[in-house]
Every structure is written in C-alpha cells, then in structure tokens.
Amino acid sequence: MRPSDCVRCVDFPCADVNIAAHVIPHIESVPASVKVVLISEAVPVDPADYYYANGSPQAGSLFEETTVLAFQDAAALAGIDAQVTSLQDLLDLGIYFTTAVKCAKTGYTLKAATVKACSRLLETELGLFPNVKAYRLMGDVAIRAVNYVAKRRGEPRAVPAGSTYKIRGGDYRFRGVPAFPSYVQAGPAFFIEKSKRRMIAEDIATALALL
C-alpha cells in the first residue's frame, strides 16, 4: 500500500505554500507493521531533501541525515543498540515518517488555515495504520495538525496549548495511544540548536522503548 494512492489534495486551497513542492509519501508500506508514526512540519522546498523519492527512502537526503542522527542520539542516550544508519533501518523497525503539511512553505511560518486544511489529509493518512503504538509530533505544526484531527473527531485536544519546552514529557493521548510532542528533527535547524537536539533525543528515546 502506498499512502499517496489513498490521500489526495483536490483543490489546493492554501495561499502560503508552494504547491509545486507537494508530496504525499509514495513509499510502499505494510500498514499493520507500522508501530510509530513520526510527523514533522512540512515538505522541504527542494524535493531532494525529503524523506522519500521514487517510492523509496531517499538516501543522502537532508531529512534522512538529520532524522538518522536524531535516532542515533536517542539510542545512545537510552543505551539501546539500535544499529541505525539509514532511513530504511528506521522503516524496518516499524517507524513511518510524514509531514503535517504536504507542500513546502513559502515563508517562515504557516497560517492556521493552512495547517487545518492539510490536517484533513493527515487524518486520512493516519487512518491507514491500525496498529500504531505512539505518535511523535515533531514541532508546533505537527501538534496543531493532530489537535485539529482530534477536534473533528469529537475528542479532546491530543496535546495542550503551551510552549514545547513546557509540555514535552507529559502524558498525552491521540486515538488512544501515547502522543509525544517534541521539536522538529528534519531540516537544517537540527544542526544549529544543540540544546533542542538533546531534547529531541530524549523524546525519541521514549518512542524507541515502545518498539
């Protein structure tokens, strides 16, 4: 099953994104084997930086590089011998990667209307995976998108309002399973803010324990 076969944006209503850089994961997956879903912010401007290309993990991409480093940091911190060197290794562990917004940003931030509109695509995408044990919500956009999904389903907010620094580490649930808010691990900022890099590792380590 390829998520891109099941998830589509029909009218592209968002004004603050580049629809030419629109990506829904086209990777072949076995839905029942996915145990952790990691949701980062938005598709990168350059498709060469994304998680996947041509139906496979994109070796050497920026998103792969920073994500693998984040999981290596987490494994070292938790004392886990995970042997993670590629995105494929993480996929093999049952981790699925996607973005809350399926187009690239045109500015620094995203409008609430954009996150809300794209959360409908995310809702359909997440519904493809019936055996998820945890959701990793990497950054404010991912958190807001999941909260929009929860609201449409008549559920309470998955994650409360507040700065990520204050809410990370709390006991939150989305669709009945743990939801872990953290910082964005995909992209160039990962190399800049070292304090956040450690917090990302701490947060990912909790998800690794569920695999």
C-alpha positions in Angstrom: 0.0 0.0 0.0 1.2 3.5 -0.9 -0.3 6.4 1.2 -0.2 8.5 -2.0 -2.8 6.2 -3.5 -5.2 6.9 -0.7 -4.5 10.5 0.2 -5.1 13.4 -2.2 -5.5 17.2 -2.1 -8.1 18.1 -4.7 -8.3 21.9 -4.6 -5.0 23.1 -3.1 -6.7 25.9 -1.1 -3.6 27.2 0.9 -2.1 30.5 -0.1 1.2 30.3 1.9 2.6 27.2 0.4 4.4 26.1 -2.8 2.0 23.6 -4.4 4.8 22.7 -7.0 6.5 21.1 -4.0 3.6 18.9 -3.0 4.4 15.4 -1.7 2.4 12.7 -0.1 4.5 9.6 0.8 4.7 7.3 -2.2 6.6 4.6 -0.3 5.3 1.0 -0.3 4.3 0.2 3.3 2.6 -2.6 5.2 0.1 -0.7 7.4 -0.2 -3.4 10.1 3.6 -3.3 10.7 3.8 0.4 11.5 4.2 0.9 15.2 5.3 4.6 15.5 4.3 7.5 13.3 6.6 10.5 13.3 5.1 13.7 12.0 7.4 16.6 11.2 6.4 20.1 9.9 6.3 20.5 6.1 7.7 19.2 2.8 11.1 20.8 2.0 11.4 23.3 -0.8 13.9 21.0 -2.5 12.4 17.5 -3.1 16.0 16.1 -2.8 15.8 16.9 0.9 12.6 14.9 1.6 12.3 11.5 3.3 11.4 9.6 0.2 11.9 9.7 -3.6 10.6 7.4 -6.4 8.8 5.2 -3.9 11.9 4.5 -1.7 13.7 6.1 1.2 15.9 8.9 -0.2 19.4 8.0 0.8 21.6 11.0 1.5 18.7 13.5 1.8 18.8 16.2 4.4 15.7 14.8 6.1 17.3 11.3 6.2 20.6 12.7 7.6 19.1 14.7 10.5 16.4 12.1 11.3 19.0 9.3 11.4 21.3 11.4 13.6 18.3 12.1 16.0 17.6 8.4 16.4 21.3 7.6 16.8 21.4 10.3 19.6 18.3 8.7 21.2 19.7 5.2 21.0 23.0 6.3 22.6 21.2 8.2 25.3 18.9 5.2 26.1 21.7 2.7 25.9 20.0 0.9 23.0 22.0 -0.9 20.4 19.7 0.1 17.5 22.2 -0.1 14.7 20.5 2.7 12.8 22.4 4.1 9.8 19.7 4.9 7.3 16.0 5.8 7.0 15.4 2.2 5.7 16.7 0.9 9.0 14.1 3.0 10.8 11.3 1.9 8.4 12.3 -1.7 9.1 11.8 -1.0 12.8 8.2 -0.1 12.1 8.5 3.7 12.1 6.7 5.7 9.4 7.7 9.3 8.5 5.4 12.0 7.1 4.8 15.7 7.3 1.8 17.6 8.7 1.7 19.9 5.7 2.2 18.3 2.3 3.5 21.3 0.5 6.6 23.4 1.1 6.3 26.7 3.0 6.8 30.0 1.2 7.6 31.9 4.4 8.9 31.2 7.9 5.5 30.2 9.4 2.3 28.6 8.3 -1.2 30.1 8.7 -3.6 28.3 11.0 -6.0 27.8 8.0 -3.2 26.0 6.1 -2.5 23.6 9.0 -6.2 23.0 9.5 -6.8 22.3 5.8 -3.9 19.9 5.5 -4.8 18.2 8.7 -7.6 16.6 6.7 -5.1 14.9 4.5 -3.1 13.9 7.6 -6.3 12.4 9.2 -6.8 10.2 6.2 -3.2 9.2 6.1 -3.0 8.3 9.8 -6.2 6.2 9.4 -4.2 3.8 7.2 -2.2 2.5 10.1 -4.3 0.4 12.6 -1.6 -0.8 15.0 0.3 2.4 15.9 1.7 2.4 19.5 2.8 6.0 19.6 2.8 9.3 17.6 5.8 11.6 17.6 4.7 15.1 17.0 7.8 17.0 15.9 7.2 20.7 16.2 4.3 23.1 16.7 2.8 22.5 13.2 2.5 18.7 13.8 1.0 19.3 17.2 -1.6 21.7 15.8 -2.5 19.4 13.0 -3.1 16.5 15.3 -5.2 18.7 17.5 -7.4 19.7 14.5 -7.9 16.0 13.7 -8.8 15.2 17.3 -11.3 18.1 17.4 -13.1 16.9 14.2 -13.4 13.5 15.7 -15.1 15.0 18.8 -12.1 14.2 21.0 -10.3 16.5 23.4 -7.0 18.1 22.4 -4.3 15.5 22.0 -1.7 17.9 23.3 -2.5 21.0 25.4 -1.5 24.5 24.4 1.8 25.8 25.5 5.5 26.0 24.6 7.1 22.7 23.6 9.6 23.1 26.4 6.9 23.1 29.0 4.6 20.4 27.6 7.2 17.8 26.4 7.3 14.7 28.6 3.7 14.9 29.5 1.2 12.0 29.3 -0.9 12.7 26.2 -3.1 10.5 24.1 -4.2 10.6 20.4 -6.6 7.9 19.2 -6.0 6.1 22.5 -2.2 5.8 22.2 0.7 8.0 23.5 1.4 11.2 21.7 4.8 12.8 22.3 5.4 16.5 21.5 8.9 17.5 20.6 10.9 19.8 18.4 11.4 19.4 14.6 14.1 16.9 13.8 14.0 17.2 10.0 16.0 20.0 8.4 19.0 22.3 8.9 17.9 23.8 12.2 18.8 20.4 13.8 22.5 21.3 13.5 22.1 24.7 15.0 20.3 24.4 18.3 22.2 21.9 20.3 20.0 22.1 23.4 17.0 21.2 21.3 18.9 18.3 19.7 19.4 16.8 23.1 15.7 17.2 24.0 14.8 15.6 20.7 17.0 12.6 21.5 15.3 12.3 25.0 11.9 12.4 23.4 12.6 9.9 20.7 14.1 7.6 23.2 10.7 7.2 24.8 9.3 6.1 21.4 12.1 3.6 20.9 11.2 1.9 24.1 7.8 1.1 22.6 9.1 -0.8 19.6 
